[in-house]
């Protein structure tokens, strides 16, 4: 049976008791232009191969975007923590004994999680070497905070040095 490719509808004419196929003028007929036809295995393999090649190009870019987002979060968290440590130190004339003291005294709602370790318990803190109080009687407190991750940034610097 032949199908007219332009319309994909068979054109049949009844002549007596027999059915005859008619080709329209200028229309191309093909014995393989039926609607039940699918893709060949080779065509499917080519498409899948192209998809996999494009996915291989996209994976490193996606990973870089995720790491950059974590780095931006770390920068913001460090700015917030350092700002609150400075405010605490200014208000109380001593550094906080722990990061939890910032929460207890109302300077922060909660300690943010380190984006690279996934925990709020892994922050590395620098403690003052001499007391910041006028008379030197206040206990030594936190003066700076760093990430607890041992990984290196995309720029090559360790996150623990930020």
TAKA-V310475 format. One record per residue. N is the residue number from 1. RES is the residue in one small letter. OMEGA is omega in whole degrees, -180 to 180 (999 if undefined). BURIAL is # if it has 16 or more other ideal C-beta (glycine too) atoms within 10 Angstrom, else .. D_CENTER is the distance of its C-alpha to the mean C-alpha in whole Angstrom. Layout:
n->[N N]
res->[RES RES]
omega->[OMEGA OMEGA]
burial->[BURIAL BURIAL]
d_center->[D_CENTER D_CENTER]
This chain:
n->[1 2 3 4 5 6 7 8 9 10 11 12 13 14 15 16 17 18 19 20 21 22 23 24 25 26 27 28 29 30 31 32 33 34 35 36 37 38 39 40 41 42 43 44 45 46 47 48 49 50 51 52 53 54 55 56 57 58 59 60 61 62 63 64 65 66 67 68 69 70 71 72 73 74 75 76 77 78 79 80 81 82 83 84 85 86 87 88 89 90 91 92 93 94 95 96 97 98 99 100 101 102 103 104 105 106 107 108 109 110 111 112 113 114 115 116 117 118 119 120 121 122 123 124 125 126 127 128 129 130 131 132 133 134 135 136 137 138 139 140 141 142 143 144 145 146 147 148 149 150 151 152 153 154 155 156 157 158 159 160 161 162]
res->[x x x x x x x x x x x x x x x x x x x x x x x x x x x x x x x x x x x x x x x x x x x x x x x x x x x x x x x x x x x x x x x x x x x x x x x x x x x x x x x x x x x x x x x x x x x x x x x x x x x x x x x x x x x x x x x x x x x x x x x x x x x x x x x x x x x x x x x x x x x x x x x x x x x x x x x x x x x x x x x x x x]
omega->[180 176 176 -174 -179 -175 -179 177 179 178 -180 177 179 177 -177 -180 -179 177 -176 177 -179 176 178 -179 178 -179 179 177 -180 179 -177 -178 178 -178 -177 -177 179 179 178 179 180 178 179 -180 178 -180 180 178 178 178 179 178 179 178 178 176 -176 -175 179 179 179 180 180 179 180 180 178 177 176 179 178 177 179 178 -180 179 178 177 -180 -179 -178 177 -179 175 179 179 179 -179 179 -177 -172 -179 174 177 178 179 178 177 178 178 176 178 -178 -178 175 179 179 176 177 177 -180 176 174 -176 -179 177 179 -178 175 180 -173 179 175 -177 172 -180 -180 -179 175 -177 -180 -178 -177 -178 177 -177 -178 178 179 -177 -179 177 -180 -179 -179 177 177 -178 176 -178 176 179 176 177 178 179 179 180 -179 178 -179 999]
burial->[. # # # . . . . . . . . . . . . . . . . . . . . . . . . # . . . . . . . . . . . . . . . . . . . . . . . . . . . . . . . . . . . . . . . . # # . . # . . # # . . # . . # # . . # # . . # . # # # . . # . # # # . . . # # . . # # . # # # # . . # . . # . # . . # . . # # . . . . . # . . # # # . # # # # # . . . # . . . . . # . . .]
d_center->[54 53 50 50 47 47 47 46 49 52 55 58 62 64 68 70 69 66 63 62 59 59 57 56 57 55 52 51 51 49 50 46 45 45 42 42 40 37 35 36 34 34 32 30 29 29 26 24 24 23 20 19 20 18 15 16 15 12 11 11 10 6 7 8 6 4 8 9 7 9 12 12 13 15 17 18 18 21 22 23 24 27 28 29 31 33 34 35 37 38 39 40 42 40 36 35 36 32 29 30 33 31 30 33 35 33 31 27 26 24 23 19 17 17 13 13 16 15 19 21 24 23 23 26 29 31 35 37 40 43 43 42 45 48 50 48 48 45 43 40 37 33 33 29 26 23 20 21 19 21 18 18 16 15 19 20 21 21 19 22 24 22]
